[in-house]
Every structure is written in structure tokens, then in C-alpha cells.
């Protein structure tokens, strides 16, 4: 009878995973015609406000480019945050009644592989408009900006998980924040840039199969993630003029971006301890609502006077609510080495909608 119940639970969890992944691929196919390189987090239903409407073609073009950069940054940081909450065991056991009580604390380092084209294209659109403004005023400015074609966005988080009371459930929490002064000012070529990032989350998992010597552990869970991040970059360069001109000038640019998001998710996970290792796999289905803002400006000065027709600015606010057309799925898996009361986990995740890959390494103290 126990084996029959165990098989029914396994069939139930496999059905849950199938439905989750099927939903994600369906929405991915429906939205693939848009050709957007920035993913899906800000597509679909939502509200868009622009503080200062403009008919200037250059302003409209830069606004669109900055919107793509912001949306891409949102998608990437979401993936990077999501993998931080993973625990190798689908269920860690009760804290009471149990001896020893079951809990774990540790540090996780994660990274998401990203394509820099969305960032480079956005910045290049701004430069193209600046270059056009310079030529109209017989000036020229040379700005050096480059990023590797592929690079990894890293993060580090503190994690903890504790078993439930009497019932087979456990609760996990994590927190990540940039250290003050660490990323406030970074120089890249002619750019000065900065970033701040805070995120925390919690999830509750119920073990529909606690596992034994033969059967694996299987759990269903739900969680919440709050994320707040900001980014900025600026450039200040001198302007050169053709011929024997005695003019002198300078160009300064400022860009500010901010994202605040709330994410709720469901997840299913299976794991099985085999000697000193624990392989695990699962799927996570999430919905987010998000508030995104950006502003940009460039100012051209000639002989200490601002040139109005060579100085422009723009801004936008984009708000999206929870919407099933923005449903996102993450598939994950990995392997843990169990060494007495310490665990070393290696995990990876893939989002079939945005096609982002993430990896993480965790060190935990476990009882």
C-alpha cells in the first residue's frame, strides 16, 4: 500500500512539472514574434507613462533603447536572484519532534550568463544621437565604450532553511545586498557607472513524499521575492572642432535607472540521497509585477554656454502587474556533496522563455 501511495505522489508531481513547463513554452511561442532581445518580464499588460512627451525623433529613439536596456537588466537580475533560493534536498526534515533538529545555513554564489548586445546597442543609440548633434555644430567628441560580448553577472547571498513542526514542511529565506561603497563608482573606459542591489525572499515547501532508502524526496512549494536595484552611468568629455576654430566645449551625459519588483512563484522538486551525494531537479513557475523608471540627458556646452539644440533629455516609467501572459518557468538541477555536517552544492538553471543560464555554488552547515 505504501508503494502505491508513493507512486501516486510521484505521478502527481510529474504532472505538475509537465503542466508548468508546458505553460511556459506556450507563452514563449506566442510572444516569440515580437523579436525583442530584452525578454518577457515587461511585455504584456501594464501601464506606461512618460513624464515629458516629445515629438523629437531622437528622443523617442533613445527612450526606446533605454527601455530595452532596462528590461534586459530586469530579466537578468531576476534570473540571478531566483537561483539563490535553491536547496539541494527537496525536504530537509522536521525541526521538532526530531533529534537532531533539521536546519541549514550557508552562503551561495551565483552567476548569470548574459549577452552584452542589448546594453551596447542602447548606449550606441545614445551616442549616435550625440554624434549627430555634434556634427550639426561643427564639433566632434570621441567616447570609448566597450563590453565583452559575453560575461557573467555575479552575486552572493546568505541563506537559511529550517524544518517544520510536526508536519513535513520546511521554510527557507535568503538575503542579498551590495556593500555600501563597493559598486557605487566603477570606471569602464570613458564611463563612470554605479549599481545598488537589494533582494530578499522566502518560501514554504511541503513534502508530499518524505523519502526513504528507496523512494526519493518530493516537495511542492510557494515563495515570494522582493527585489530593488538601481544603476547609473555618466560621461564627461571635451569637444574638438575642425579647422582653426578657437571654440571650446564639453559634453556631459547622465543616465539613471531603477527597478522594484515583487515575484510570487510555485515550485516542485525531487531529490535522492545516494551515498555522499544528493542529485536534485525541479521546476519553478513565477509571476512578477514590476515598476521600472529611467531618465537620461546629454548637455553640450560651447564657450561656457549651453547649446539648446545639442542638449536633450528623456524619461519613462513602466509599470506591469501580475499577468499570466508574463508567466515564466525556470528549470533547475544540481548535485550536492554531503560531508558530515557540511554540504557543497553545484546547481544550474535555465529559463526557456528568456534563454538565460545561471549557475551557483553553495556551502552550507547542515543538521
C-alpha positions as CSV (number, residue, x, y, z in Angstrom):
1,X,0.0,0.0,0.0
2,X,2.9,2.4,0.8
3,X,4.4,1.8,-2.6
4,X,1.1,2.5,-4.3
5,X,0.7,5.8,-2.4
6,X,4.3,6.7,-3.2
7,X,3.8,6.1,-6.9
8,X,0.6,8.2,-6.9
9,X,2.5,11.1,-5.4
10,X,5.3,10.7,-7.9
11,X,2.8,10.8,-10.8
12,X,1.2,13.9,-9.3
13,X,4.5,15.8,-9.1
14,X,5.5,14.8,-12.6
15,X,2.1,16.1,-13.8
16,X,2.7,19.4,-12.0
17,X,6.1,19.7,-13.7
18,X,4.8,18.9,-17.1
19,X,2.0,21.5,-16.8
20,X,4.4,24.2,-15.5
21,X,6.9,23.7,-18.4
22,X,4.1,23.4,-21.0
23,X,2.6,26.8,-19.8
24,X,6.0,28.5,-20.2
25,X,6.8,27.1,-23.6
26,X,3.3,28.0,-24.8
27,X,3.6,31.7,-23.8
28,X,7.2,31.8,-25.1
29,X,5.9,30.7,-28.6
30,X,3.1,33.2,-28.5
31,X,5.5,36.1,-27.7
32,X,8.4,35.0,-29.9
33,X,7.1,37.0,-32.9
34,X,8.0,40.3,-31.1
35,X,11.7,39.7,-31.7
36,X,12.6,41.6,-28.5
37,X,16.1,40.9,-27.2
38,X,15.1,42.1,-23.7
39,X,13.0,39.1,-22.7
40,X,9.4,39.0,-21.4
41,X,9.4,40.5,-17.9
42,X,7.9,43.8,-19.0
43,X,5.9,42.7,-22.0
44,X,2.2,42.2,-22.0
45,X,-0.3,44.1,-19.9
46,X,0.9,47.1,-18.0
47,X,0.8,50.9,-17.8
48,X,3.3,53.2,-19.5
49,X,3.8,56.8,-18.5
50,X,6.2,59.3,-19.9
51,X,6.7,62.4,-17.9
52,X,7.5,64.7,-20.8
53,X,6.0,63.6,-24.1
54,X,8.2,64.5,-27.1
55,X,7.8,64.5,-30.8
56,X,11.6,64.6,-31.3
57,X,12.6,61.5,-33.2
58,X,16.0,61.4,-31.5
59,X,14.4,61.4,-28.0
60,X,11.9,58.7,-29.0
61,X,14.7,56.5,-30.3
62,X,16.8,56.9,-27.2
63,X,13.9,56.3,-24.9
64,X,13.1,53.0,-26.8
65,X,16.8,51.9,-26.5
66,X,16.9,52.7,-22.8
67,X,13.7,50.8,-22.2
68,X,15.2,47.7,-23.8
69,X,18.3,48.1,-21.6
70,X,16.2,48.4,-18.5
71,X,14.0,45.4,-19.4
72,X,17.1,43.3,-20.2
73,X,18.6,44.3,-16.8
74,X,15.4,43.3,-15.1
75,X,15.3,39.9,-16.7
76,X,18.9,39.1,-15.9
77,X,18.8,40.2,-12.3
78,X,15.6,38.2,-11.7
79,X,17.3,35.0,-13.0
80,X,20.3,35.7,-10.9
81,X,18.2,36.2,-7.8
82,X,16.0,33.2,-8.4
83,X,18.7,30.6,-8.3
84,X,19.9,31.9,-4.8
85,X,16.9,30.3,-3.0
86,X,17.6,26.7,-4.2
87,X,18.2,23.9,-1.6
88,X,19.5,20.6,-2.8
89,X,17.2,18.5,-0.6
90,X,13.6,18.6,-1.7
91,X,12.8,18.3,2.1
92,X,15.2,18.7,5.0
93,X,13.1,17.2,7.7
94,X,11.4,18.4,10.9
95,X,12.9,20.6,13.5
96,X,10.5,19.2,16.1
97,X,9.9,16.5,17.0
98,X,13.3,15.4,15.7
99,X,16.8,14.9,17.0
100,X,18.9,16.4,15.9
101,X,16.6,19.3,14.7
102,X,16.9,19.9,10.9
103,X,18.1,23.2,9.7
104,X,20.8,24.6,7.4
105,X,22.6,28.0,7.0
106,X,25.1,28.9,4.3
107,X,26.4,31.2,1.6
108,X,25.6,30.9,-2.1
109,X,27.5,32.5,-5.0
110,X,25.6,32.7,-8.3
111,X,26.2,34.0,-11.8
112,X,24.0,34.5,-14.9
113,X,25.5,34.4,-18.4
114,X,24.4,37.3,-20.5
115,X,24.8,38.8,-23.9
116,X,26.0,42.4,-23.7
117,X,24.4,43.4,-27.1
118,X,21.3,44.9,-25.5
119,X,23.5,47.2,-23.3
120,X,25.9,48.1,-26.1
121,X,23.1,48.8,-28.6
122,X,21.3,51.0,-26.1
123,X,24.4,53.1,-25.3
124,X,25.3,53.2,-29.0
125,X,21.9,54.7,-29.9
126,X,22.5,57.5,-27.4
127,X,26.0,58.1,-28.9
128,X,24.6,58.2,-32.4
129,X,22.2,61.0,-31.5
130,X,25.0,62.9,-29.7
131,X,27.3,62.5,-32.7
132,X,24.6,63.9,-35.0
133,X,24.2,66.9,-32.7
134,X,27.9,67.5,-32.7
135,X,28.2,67.4,-36.5
136,X,25.4,70.0,-36.7
137,X,27.5,72.3,-34.6
138,X,30.8,71.5,-36.4
139,X,32.1,69.6,-33.4
140,X,33.2,66.1,-32.7
141,X,33.5,64.1,-29.5
142,X,35.2,60.7,-29.1
143,X,33.7,58.4,-26.4
144,X,35.2,54.9,-25.8
145,X,32.8,52.3,-24.5
146,X,33.1,48.5,-24.8
147,X,31.9,45.4,-23.1
148,X,32.8,41.7,-23.6
149,X,30.3,40.0,-25.9
150,X,29.5,37.5,-23.2
151,X,30.0,38.0,-19.4
152,X,28.7,36.7,-16.1
153,X,26.7,38.8,-13.7
154,X,27.7,37.6,-10.2
155,X,26.0,37.8,-6.8
156,X,26.4,36.4,-3.3
157,X,23.6,35.6,-0.8
158,X,23.1,34.4,2.8
159,X,20.6,31.5,3.0
160,X,18.9,29.6,5.8
161,X,16.3,26.9,6.0
162,X,14.5,25.3,8.9
163,X,12.3,22.3,9.2
164,X,8.7,22.4,10.2
165,X,6.8,21.5,13.4
166,X,5.1,18.0,13.3
167,X,4.0,18.3,9.7
168,X,6.5,17.6,6.9
169,X,7.3,21.1,5.7
170,X,10.3,23.5,5.8
171,X,10.8,27.2,5.5
172,X,13.7,29.0,3.6
173,X,14.9,32.6,3.5
174,X,17.7,34.4,1.7
175,X,19.1,37.9,1.5
176,X,21.4,39.7,-0.9
177,X,22.7,43.3,-0.9
178,X,25.6,45.2,-2.4
179,X,28.0,46.5,0.2
180,X,27.9,50.3,0.6
181,X,30.7,51.9,-1.5
182,X,31.6,48.7,-3.3
183,X,29.7,49.3,-6.6
184,X,28.9,53.0,-6.2
185,X,31.5,54.1,-8.6
186,X,33.2,52.0,-11.3
187,X,35.1,53.2,-14.3
188,X,34.8,51.5,-17.7
189,X,36.7,53.2,-20.5
190,X,35.3,56.8,-20.6
191,X,32.3,55.8,-18.4
192,X,31.6,56.2,-14.7
193,X,28.9,53.9,-13.5
194,X,27.4,52.6,-10.3
195,X,24.9,50.0,-9.1
196,X,23.0,49.1,-6.0
197,X,21.1,45.9,-5.4
198,X,18.9,44.5,-2.6
199,X,16.8,41.4,-2.7
200,X,15.2,39.0,-0.1
201,X,12.9,36.1,-0.4
202,X,11.2,33.3,1.5
203,X,9.5,30.0,0.5
204,X,7.5,27.3,2.1
205,X,7.7,23.7,0.9
206,X,5.5,20.7,1.8
207,X,6.9,17.2,1.3
208,X,4.3,15.1,-0.4
209,X,7.0,12.3,-0.3
210,X,9.4,12.4,2.6
211,X,11.7,9.8,1.1
212,X,13.4,6.7,2.5
213,X,16.1,4.2,1.5
214,X,14.2,3.5,-1.8
215,X,11.9,6.4,-2.5
216,X,13.1,10.0,-3.3
217,X,12.0,13.2,-1.6
218,X,9.4,15.2,-3.4
219,X,8.0,18.6,-2.4
220,X,5.7,21.3,-3.6
221,X,6.4,24.9,-2.5
222,X,5.4,28.5,-2.9
223,X,7.6,31.6,-2.4
224,X,8.0,35.3,-2.7
225,X,10.9,37.5,-3.8
226,X,11.3,41.3,-3.4
227,X,14.0,43.0,-5.4
228,X,15.2,46.6,-5.7
229,X,18.0,47.8,-7.8
230,X,19.4,50.9,-9.3
231,X,22.0,51.7,-12.0
232,X,23.6,54.8,-13.4
233,X,26.3,55.8,-15.8
234,X,27.8,59.2,-16.9
235,X,30.3,60.6,-19.3
236,X,32.1,63.9,-19.4
237,X,34.3,64.6,-22.5
238,X,35.8,67.6,-24.3
239,X,34.6,68.5,-27.8
240,X,37.1,69.0,-30.6
241,X,36.4,71.4,-33.5
242,X,37.5,71.2,-37.1
243,X,39.9,73.7,-38.7
244,X,41.5,76.5,-36.7
245,X,38.4,77.1,-34.6
246,X,39.0,78.8,-31.3
247,X,35.9,77.3,-29.8
248,X,36.0,75.2,-26.7
249,X,33.2,72.9,-25.5
250,X,32.3,69.9,-23.4
251,X,29.7,67.1,-23.4
252,X,28.2,65.6,-20.3
253,X,25.7,62.7,-20.1
254,X,23.7,61.3,-17.2
255,X,21.5,58.2,-17.1
256,X,19.6,56.8,-14.1
257,X,17.7,53.5,-13.9
258,X,15.7,51.9,-11.1
259,X,13.7,48.6,-10.8
260,X,11.4,47.4,-8.0
261,X,9.7,44.1,-8.4
262,X,7.6,41.6,-6.5
263,X,7.6,38.0,-7.6
264,X,5.5,35.0,-6.5
265,X,6.2,31.5,-7.6
266,X,5.3,27.8,-7.3
267,X,8.0,25.1,-7.4
268,X,8.2,21.4,-7.5
269,X,11.4,19.5,-6.6
270,X,12.7,15.9,-6.4
271,X,15.9,14.8,-4.7
272,X,17.5,11.5,-3.6
273,X,20.5,10.9,-1.4
274,X,22.9,8.4,-2.9
275,X,25.9,7.6,-0.6
276,X,27.6,11.0,-0.1
277,X,25.8,12.8,-2.9
278,X,22.3,14.2,-3.4
279,X,21.3,14.8,-7.0
280,X,18.2,17.1,-7.4
281,X,16.0,18.6,-10.1
282,X,12.9,20.7,-10.3
283,X,10.9,23.5,-12.0
284,X,9.7,26.9,-10.8
285,X,6.8,28.9,-12.3
286,X,6.7,32.6,-11.4
287,X,4.7,35.8,-11.9
288,X,6.0,39.3,-11.3
289,X,4.8,42.8,-11.1
290,X,7.4,45.5,-11.7
291,X,8.0,49.2,-11.5
292,X,10.7,50.5,-13.8
293,X,12.0,54.0,-14.3
294,X,14.7,55.7,-16.3
295,X,15.9,59.1,-17.1
296,X,18.7,60.3,-19.4
297,X,20.2,63.6,-20.6
298,X,23.1,65.0,-22.5
299,X,24.2,68.6,-22.3
300,X,26.5,70.3,-24.8
301,X,28.4,73.5,-23.8
302,X,30.1,75.8,-26.2
303,X,32.3,78.5,-24.8
304,X,30.7,78.1,-21.4
305,X,27.1,78.4,-22.8
306,X,24.6,75.5,-23.2
307,X,23.7,74.7,-26.8
308,X,20.0,74.1,-26.6
309,X,19.6,72.2,-29.9
310,X,22.5,69.9,-29.0
311,X,21.2,69.1,-25.5
312,X,18.3,66.7,-24.9
313,X,16.7,64.6,-22.2
314,X,14.0,62.0,-21.7
315,X,12.4,59.8,-19.1
316,X,9.9,57.0,-18.7
317,X,8.1,55.0,-16.1
318,X,6.9,51.4,-16.9
319,X,4.6,49.5,-14.5
320,X,3.4,46.0,-15.1
321,X,1.0,44.0,-12.9
322,X,0.7,40.2,-12.3
323,X,-0.3,38.8,-15.7
324,X,-0.4,35.1,-16.9
325,X,0.9,36.3,-20.3
326,X,4.1,37.0,-18.4
327,X,4.3,33.6,-16.8
328,X,8.0,32.5,-16.6
329,X,9.4,29.0,-16.0
330,X,12.8,28.1,-14.6
331,X,14.2,24.5,-14.8
332,X,16.9,23.7,-12.3
333,X,19.1,20.8,-11.1
334,X,22.4,20.0,-9.5
335,X,24.4,17.8,-7.2
336,X,25.4,18.1,-3.5
337,X,28.4,16.5,-1.7
338,X,27.4,15.6,1.8
339,X,30.4,15.7,4.2
340,X,29.3,15.1,7.8
341,X,27.6,18.4,8.8
342,X,28.7,20.4,5.7
343,X,27.3,20.4,2.2
344,X,28.8,21.7,-1.1
345,X,26.3,22.2,-3.8
346,X,26.6,22.8,-7.5
347,X,23.4,23.9,-9.3
348,X,22.3,25.3,-12.7
349,X,19.1,26.8,-14.0
350,X,17.7,27.6,-17.4
351,X,14.7,29.9,-18.4
352,X,13.2,28.6,-21.6
353,X,11.5,32.0,-22.2
354,X,14.5,34.3,-21.9
355,X,17.1,31.6,-22.6
356,X,19.2,32.8,-19.7
357,X,21.5,30.3,-18.0
358,X,22.6,30.6,-14.4
359,X,24.9,28.7,-12.1
360,X,25.5,28.6,-8.4
361,X,27.9,27.2,-5.8
362,X,26.7,26.8,-2.2
363,X,28.4,26.0,1.1
364,X,26.1,25.0,4.0
365,X,26.2,23.9,7.5
366,X,23.5,21.3,7.9
367,X,21.9,19.3,10.7
